[in-house]
């Protein structure tokens, strides 16, 4: 008995040649890359046929890593990671879940002592390939061609056959089959015919025949350059797979099982063509040195929504289909009820029973053989969530997609930096988890301080395993830090990239800091000094201090000087909390303040309002740092510089007004003196726009001062009331920006104060004034709206 197949071009039929016993020596199992039905069927087929070697679609140079499948500590989801040794940012992933057919094939081979091999193009070739423009192909997914990857697009168009565009078929072959079966949703069609099957049999031959027909349909007479490059890459992949099959047969294997994407199955099934054309197609391919390892993966990264090309909509649901053999819907809804009960929602067993019934009824009404995810989701929304889409989104995130993180054994080959991190994390009891986890550290405790050092060192290296939670940190005091801890698969690539700086975390972080400082300006160096202190990198600090002296001596940019002060002051102020050395920083900090005060008068002259606003932010930050420094000599110099700035009329009002406000808040001028400066700025001899910018600088960040000082409010009110029509139109945008930047509560307080100004203590209101009430009420309402107060 022979079975028809097709060549890679979909045109030439060849028979499957059986061995002497009438049984084919090669069986090709075309699958969808992440499908529970396919995974069960592959496992059953392997049990029934007992191959002597298992060939799996994946990078051929990852064969040494197959020995880790089946070992303790190897729990999917995991991924093969290939990173270029000369450019670790250039990486590719081959993810596997427990319900991936390829993973089940590898696990079956490991359990039965049968050799398993990857047969796709080596990762060294994949990462070395370039397209016609010279750009490298996008990261990841060397197996993203077998499953639905989105809508097949519009039918027809150039090169189409029978109303189907070849590119549409190639992009999403299962969508074409689903349309032929009368389904609008390819996911639902595939779930009905394969993934929801409870039996062990799978229509491998039928799916392969269907793919052969689609390949023939999708072969256009002419191809665009992009399509030609894609087809060449695909032809090379299939040529390499055939070469690996030939090699297995030459080794004398009696039964060769090939597990690959269904799209490739027609090119591998049956009698193989001559090897010479495949050899020529593969000759001369560029290669680059790569690092290959297993890395933990997450269920959410198997989702289409993560951007993964061969992703699926519902990895959590598919895992449930794979692990549940009976009462699939009821078991799932029990899990949904558990998730909702964790949020203290009253979900009873009666809810679960009714939801199960509804899911089955919906499947029957729709003519589906089984209740699928769509029916279960609708039943969940209607019965368990009572129509609440927010609760349904919570269920989807926790169950339908999931956030489970796989694990790999400690002896999996990797870069020394990752091994060092894992050892340190284990010693400090920091878990690698996919779900975000709040971490509060008390720096007075040795273990928490060591955790802080590790997380800051990783941040220096660009490995953002943890991110500071600023809101919680500000509320917990000097001795505490708040972090959000979350491990993501791409951090493995970041570790590979960071390994160029060193083999352990402290050495790598120190080397990175010194390298960044060598090319950085003064603010960069001072920021790195602060990061070095909080990360406890004494060797790096010794290298940075001479650079800091050099940059401070040579840099005369006032913005750089002002920006350099805050990180040094923070490092000096809080360094003793961490037990770090900060004595050398005081001298540099004080010298920077002295030079900034000397350079400020010349720097503020002749700049426009926009430049003044940028400089104002630097002045504000330096001012806060001087207050934190709490040194009498440094403070005296700073107050002198601000006083000189506050009385100048040849600079932007944004800066002179700001200087006045900073002096008032620090009680370096009394309220009467500040009111005099305010009054002078509002005088008729001052241009309206200059006055508006002065008010902007004075009021920024503190509207309550105006609400609480009726004298200042009266001055501003009188100035606004006396503006000419053209001046009012000119300054209105500036006033809107000034008051719009205030907090809502501050604007309301100012509005209430304006009402009190308009309503004297004697109880007279605006309606009691001899002026026309209607004429007065309209402008007053406009002012109140500008201030954000209710009219």
N, C-alpha and C positions, 0 to 999 in steps of 0.2 A: 504494500500500500504506500502511495506517495502523497505528499502534501504540497500544494502549490505555494510558491512564495514569489517575491519580487526583488529585483536588484535595487541598489540605492537610488537609481533614477526613476524607479517605479514603472519601468517599461518592459523588462525582460523577465519572464517566468522561469523558475528553476525548480526541480523536484527535490524533496528531502530524501537523501540516500540513506537507507537504514543499514545497520550492520548485518552480520551474517545471521543473527537471530531475529531479524526483522524489526529491530528497535533502533530508533535514531540515537546516535552518539551524542548529539547536542540538542538540548531543549532550551528554547528562548522563552522566558517568562516576561512579557511586556506588562509594565505596571504603571500606576500613578505613583509619584515619588512619596507622597505622604497620604496613605489610605489604609484604613484598618481592614477593609475587605480584601484588598490586594495583599496585605501583610499576612492575613490568615491563610489566604489561598496559596501564597508562596510557601509558607511553612508546611501546609498539607501536601503540596506537590513535591517538596523535597523529602518529606517523610515517605511518600509513596514510591518515589523513584530512586532514592538513595544515591545521589551523584557521587562521583569520586573527586570532583573538584567543583567549587562554586566561584563563578566569575561575577563580579558586581560592578555596576557603573560607578566610577569614582576615579580619582587620580592614581595612575599606575605606580607612581613613586611613593605612595603611602602604604604599600604592601607591608613593610615592617611593623606598621601600627596595628595591623589586624590581630596581633597576638594579645592585645589588651582587651579585646571584646570578650566578655564573659568573665573577666576578673572581678574580684571583690572591689567595690568602690567605683566601678564603671556603670553609671546609671544614666540612661538617656533622659532628656534630650542632650545630645552632645554634638560636636561638629568637628570635622577635620579642618584644621587651619593651615594654610600655606602662606608664608610671608617671604618676600624677597629679602635675601640677606643684605643686599646693598641698599635697599630702600624698604624698611619694614612697613611703611604706610601702604605699600602696594601688596595687598593681601586678597585671598579668596577663601570662601567658606563652603563646606559641603555638610549641611546639617542633617542630623538623623534623630528621629523620635522613636519611641518604642513601637509605634504603629507604622513605621516606615518599612516597606517591603525589603529594602536593601539591608536594614539593620537586622530584621528577622533572618535574612539569609546568612548574614555574618554570624549571628548568634547560633543558628542551626549548625553551621560549619564548626564553630568552636565547641559546641556541645558534643558533636559526633566525631571530633578529631579529623575532620576533612579540611584540606587546605582551601583557603579563601584568598582571592586576589581581586584587586581593582584593575579595570581594563580600559578606562577612559584615558584621554591624553594626559600625560604627566603634568603635575602642577608647575614644574619647571618650564614647560612649554607654554602653558596657559598664561603664566605671568610674564612671559617674554614676548607674547604676541602683540602686534600693533595693528590698528586698522589703516585704511588707506591714507588717512590724514596724519598718521604718525602718533595718534593718541592711543593710550592703552585702553583695553576694554574695561568696563566697569567691574567693581569688586564682586567677588562671591559668585555663588550659584553656578556651578558647572553642571547642575542637573535640573535646571529650571525649564525643561522643554517638554515634559510629559504630562503636565496637568493644566487645568484651566488657569489662565493668567489675566482674565478680564474679558470684556465683551469682544466678540469677534469683529465688530465694526460693521459698516454698511456693506451690503451685498453689491455685486456687480463691479464695474470699473474696468480699467485697462487690464488685459490679461486674464480676466475672469472666465470661468467655465461654468456653464449651467447656473449663472447668477452668483457664483461664489468666487471671491477674490483669492488668488493663491496666497498672498501675504496674510489674509485673514485666517486661512486654514492653518498655515504654519504657526502663526502667533497663538492660536487657540484651537487645536484640532478637535478637542472634546466638545467645544461649542458647536462645531459643524455637525458632529454626530448627534448632539442633543437637539438641534433644529430638525435634523432628519427624523428624529423620533417624536417630534411634536412638542418638545420642551422649550420654553423660553429661557429657563435657567439651567446652564450646564452643570452647576453644582448639584442641583436637585436630581438631574438625570443620572449623573454618575453615582450619587448616593443611592438611588433606587436600584440601579442595575448591578452595582458592585459593592459599595461600602456597607449597605444595610443587609447584605446577604448573610444569613445565619449559618448556612452550610459551608463546607470546606471548598467546594468546587468553584472555580472562577473561569470565565470564558476567555482564557488566554489566547487560544487560537482565533476565536471570533474577533477579539479586540485587535489582534495583529492583522487579520484580514481587512478589518475596517480601516486600520491605519495605512495599510498598503494602498487601499483605494484612495484615501485622502492624499497620500504622497503623490500618487499619479495625478490627481486632480490639481494639486498645488504646484506642479512643475510648470512654470511659465516658459513661453518660447524665448523671451528675452528677459534680462534681469538688469536692474539698476546696479550701479557699482556697490552700493551698500548691501543689497540683496546678494550680489555675487560674492562679496567677502563673507557674508554670513553662511551662504551655502558651502563655500570652500572650507570654512571652519567646521561645519557639520560633517562634511565628507571626510575630513581628516580624522574627526572623532570616530566615525564609524569604521574607517580604515584601520585605525589603531585597535578598536575592539575586535575586528576580524583577525588581525595579526595575533592578538592574545588568545583567541579561540584556536587558531592554528597551532600556536605554541603548546597549548594544553593537549591538543590531539597528538602532536609529535612526541610529547612526553609519555604517551601511552594511556592516557586516562580513558576509561571505557564509557563514562557517562559525565558529560560536561553540562552543568546548569548555568545559564546566563540570565541574570536578573538586571533588566535595564528599563529605561523609559519606553513606554509603549510606542512612541514615535520612531524609535530606532529598531524596534523588533523586526520589521520586514527586511531591513538591511542585513540582519544577522542570522535569520532563520534559513534553513535549507542548506543545500550544497554551496560551499563557499566558492567564490570566483577565484581566478588565478591570483597569486600573491604579488606578482610583479607590479601591477598598477598601484596596489596599496603601498608597496614599498617606495615607489617613486613619489607618491603623494606625500609621504611622511619624511622623505629625505631632505636634509638641509634645514630643518626647523630650528629656529633660535631657541636657546635655553638660558636660564639664569639660575644661579644657586638659590635654593629656597630652604627655609626651615619648615618642617612638617610636624604637627603635633595634634593631639586631641585637646579640645577646649570645652568647658561647660557651655551649654546653650540654654535658652529659655523657651518656654512654650509660646510666649507672646511673639518671639522672633520667627516662629513658624507661620505666623499669620500674614495674610496678604496685606493687612493694614500697616505692617511694619516696613513694607517696601520690598520684601523678599519675593523674588521672581516666581519661584515654584511654591509660594505660600498657599495656605488654605484659610478659609474664613473662620474655622472653628476647631483649632487644635485640641481644646479641652473636650469638646464633644466627640471628636474622632478617637481620642484616647479612651473615652468611656465606651464607645462602640467596640473598641478592640479588647478591652478588659472585661466587658460584661457579655455573658453568653446567653442570658435569659432575662426576661422582664426589663428590657433595656430602658423603656420609657419610665416605668415606675421607679426604677433605681435612680435614674437621673433626677426625677422630680423630688425624690427623697433628699438628694444632695442639695437641690435648690432650696428646699425647705430649711435645711441646716444652715445654709448661708444667710437666709433671711432671719432665722432665729438668732443668729449671732448679732444681729442688729436689734434684738429685742422686739421683733415683730410677731404678732400672734398667728403663727401658721400651724395648723393642726393636721392630723392625719386625714381628716375629712377633706381638707383642702387638696392634699396630695391625690386622694382617690378621685375627686372630681376633675382635677387637672389631667390626670391620666385618661379618664374617660373622654374628656373633651379632645385631647390630642388624637386618640384613636378615631373618634367620630370625624374629626377634620380630615384625617388621612383617607377615610372611607368616602367622604363626600368628594374629595379631590381625585379619587381613583388611584391613590398611591398604594403600593403593596405594604408599606410600613409607615408608621408615623416618623417623620424626619425632624430635623432641627427646626424647620419653619413651623410645623404643627406644635412641637413642644414649646417653642418660644411664645407662640400665640396663647397657648394654654397657660403658660407661666404668667404672661402679662394679665390675662383676663381673671384668673382665679387666685394665684398666689400673690401677685403684685397689685391686684385690684385696679388695674389700668394705670398704675404709676410708672411712667417711663424712666424715671430716675432710679427706681428700685430695679427695673429690668436692666438698665445699664450697669448697675452694680453686679447683678447676676452674670451678665455677659462678661464683664471684666474678670470676675473671679472664677467662673466655671467654663463658659463657652470658649474663652481664649485662655485664661489661666496665666500664672506667673511662676510656674515651677522651674527651678534651676537644676540642671543635671550636674553630675559629679564625675571626676576622672581620678584614677589612682595616682598616688603621689609619685610613683616611679615612671610616669609617662614622660618621655623626653621633652624638655622645654628649655628655654633660656635660663641661665643661672639666676637672673634677676627675679623671674617669676617664682622659682623655687624658694628663693630667699624670702620673698614677700609672703608666700603661703606658710612658711615656717614661722615667721614673725607673727602673722595673723593668728595662727594656731596657738602660739605661746601667749598672746595677749587676749585670746578668746574673742576675736572679731570674726563673726560668721560671714561667709560669702552667700548672700541671699539676693534673689531677684526682686523681691518686693521691698519698697523703701522702708527703712527702719530708723527711728529716731534714736540718737545716741547722745546722752548728756555726760560730760566728763567733768570731774572735780580734779583740778590740777594740783591739789594738795595731796592726792593719792598717787603713789608711785606707778601703779598699773595704768591709771587714767592719764598720767603725764606721759608715759611711754606710748600710749595709744595716740595722744595728741601729736607727739613728735612724728610718729609713723604717718599719720594722715597728712600732716603738713609737708613731709618729705615727698609723699606721693603727689601732692598738689604741685610742688615744684617741678616734678617730672612730667606733669601733664596727665597723670593717671587719676582721674577724678572719681575714685571709688566713693569718696565722701565729699559732700559740699556743705559749707558752713550754713547754719540756719541763723541768720542775723537777728531775726525777731526774738527767738528764744535766747540767744546769747546775750542780747542787751538786757533781758529781764532776769538773768541769773547771776550777774555780778562778775567781778574781776577774776575770781578763781574758777570760773566755770566756762566751758565751751559747749555749744550745741551743734550737732552735725546731723545730716541726713545720709544714711549709709545705704548704697544700692549697687550691687555688682551687675555689670552689663557685659555681654560677650565681647564687644569691641574693645574693652579694656585690656583683653589679652593681647590684642594688636598693639595697644599703647605701651604695654610692658615690653613687647619685643622691640618696639622703636626706642624706648628708653634704655634698653640694655646696651645701647652703644655708649652710654655714659659710665657704665660700671656693672659689676656683677652682683653687688648687694645694694640695698636701698640707700643707706647713708652715703656710701661712696658715690653712687650715681647722682644723688641729689646735690651733693657738694660740687661735683664736676660740672653739673648743669648750671648751678648758680654762678660759678666762677666764669664759665664760658659766656653766659648772658651778660654778666657785668663787664666783661672785657670790651664789649661793643656797645654798651648802654650809656645814656647820658646821666646827668646827676640825679634827676628824679628816679630813673630806673635803678641806679645803684643803691640809693637810699631805700627804695622799696624792697630790693633784694636783701639788704642788710636786715630789715625787719623780718622778712621771711626766713632768713638764715637763723635768726635768734629763736623764733617760735618753733622752727624745725630742729633746733639743737644741732647745728652743724658747725662746731668750733673751728675745724680746719678751713672751711669756706670763709668764716668770719675773719680769720687771720689774713686771708688773701684779699678780702674785700676792703678792709680798713685802709690800706695804702691807696687803693683805687679811689675810695671815697675822699681821702685827703686831696688827691690829685684833681678829681673832678670839681671839688668844692673850690679849689684855688683857681682853677682856670675858667669856670663857668660864670659869666656875668649877666646871664639872662635872668631878670627878676622873677619871671614866672617859674623858671626852674628852681631858683633859690627858695621861693615860697613853697613850692610843691615838695621840696626835699625835706622841709622841716617836720611836717606831721609824722611820717613813719619813724624818723629818728627819735622824736619825743616819745612816741608810743613805746618804742623799743626800750628807751631808757627808763620810762616810767614803770612799765610792767615787767621788765626783764627779770627783776628779782623774784617775781612770783614763780617763775619757771626755773630759777637757779642758774640763769645764764649770765655771761660777762657783759656788762654794759658801761663800765667806767670810761672806756675810750670814746664813747659816743657823746658824752656831755660836751667835751671841748669842740667837737665838730658841729654839734647842734647850735651851740652859742655863737660860733663864728658865722654860721649861715644866717642866723637872725640878724647879727650885726651888719653883714653885707647886704641883706635884703632891705634893712632899714635905710642904709646908705644909698642903695640903688633906686628905691621906690620913688623919691621926688622927681627924678629925671624920667623914669619909665612911664609915669602917668600923664605926662604932658603930651598934647597933640594926638591923642588916640580918640577914635570915635566911640559912640555909645556901645556898639556891639563888642568891640575889643575891651571896653571897660567892664562889660558884664562878665566876660571870660576871666579878666583879671580879678574881679570882685570875688569869684568863687575861690581863687587861690588865696586872696587876702582873708576870706572867712576861714578857710582851713588852717592857715598859718596862725590866725588869731586864736582859734580853739587850742592849737598846739602850744602857744605861748602861755595860755591860761593853765594848761595841763603841766607845763614845765615848772611853773610856780617858782621862778627865780627872780629876785628883786631887781638885779642889774639888767637881765634880759627884758623883763617887763617894762622897766623905765625907758629903755631904748624904743620899745615897740609903741608905748603910749605917746612918746614924743613924735614919732613918725606919723601916727594917726592924727594927732592934734594939728600937725602941719598940713596934713591932707584935708582935714575937715574945713579949714578956713580958706582954702584956695578957691578962686573963682575962674581959674584958667584950665580946669580939668572937668571931665564929665561929671555931671551931678550924680551919676550912679555911684561914683567912688567917693566924692566928698560927703554925700548923704549917708553912704554906708559907714564911712569912718566916724561920723557923728553918732550914728546909732550904736556902733560897737563901743565907743567911749562911754555913752550913756548907760548901756547895759552893764559895763564893767565898773560903773560909778567913778570913772575918771573925770567926768564933767558933771556938774549938778544940773537938775532939770531946767533951771532958769537959763543957764548958758546954752543948753540944747534948744530951748524954746527960742532964744535969740537967733541962733543959727537957722532954725526953721523959719522964723519970721523973715530973716534977710533973704532966704532962698525964695520966699513967696512974695517978695516985694515987687512993686509994679515995674521997677527998672530991670528986672530979670526977665529974659525971654521965656515965653510960656513953655516951650519944649524943654528948656534947661530946668525950669522949676519942676516939671513933671518927672524928669529923670532923677532929680534930687529926691523927690518924694518916693520914687520907686526904690532907690538905694536905702533910704531911711526906713521905709515900712516893710521891706522884704523880710519875711520870716517872723513878723511880730506885729500883727494887726491889733492885738489886744492893748498895746500901748496907746494907740489912737483912741480905742474905745474907752479907756480908763482915764484919759487926760482931756478934759473938756476944753482946755486952753488950746492944745494942739489941734483938736478937732475943729474948734471954732476958727483957727487960723486957716486951715485947709478949706473949710466951708466958705469962709469969706473970699478966699482966693478964687475958688471955683465960681462963686456967684458973680465976681467982678470980671470974669473973662469976657472978652469980646467974642462975637459969634464965630469969626474966622479962627480965633485962637482956640476956642472950645472944640471946634471940629478937628483942629490939628492935634490937640493933646488927648482927645478922647481915647484913641487906641492905646496910648501909653497908660492912661488911668485904668482902662479895662484890664490890661495885662498886669498892672500892679495889684489891683484888688482881686483879680481872678486867680492869682497865685496864692492868695491866702486860703487858709483852711475854711471849710464851710462854717464852723462855729465862730471863727473870728469875723467872717463877713457878717454873720447874723448879729454878733455883738456890736459891730460898728453901725449896722443898720438901726439897731435899737437905740444906740447913742444919738444917731442923727434924728430919730423921732423925738428924743428927749430935748435935743437942741431946738427942734421946731415947735415943741410944746413947753413953754416956760413953766417955772415952778408955781406960778400963781394960778395955773389951771386953764389959762387961755389957750385955745387951739388955733390952728390956722384959719378955721372958719370964723373966729372972732375978730380977725384982722380986717381993717377997713379995705384992704386990697381985695380985688375980685377973687373969690375962692377958686373958681374954675381955672383961672389963669395961673394961680400959684400951685394948685394941686397937680397939674400935669408935669411941670419940671421936677417937682419933689418926687413924684412917682418914678420918674426916669432915674433920678439919683439913687433911690432905694433899690431899683432893679439892678443898677450897676453894682451896688454893694451886696447884692444877693439876699436882701431882706424882703420879707413879705410886705406887699403894699396894702 
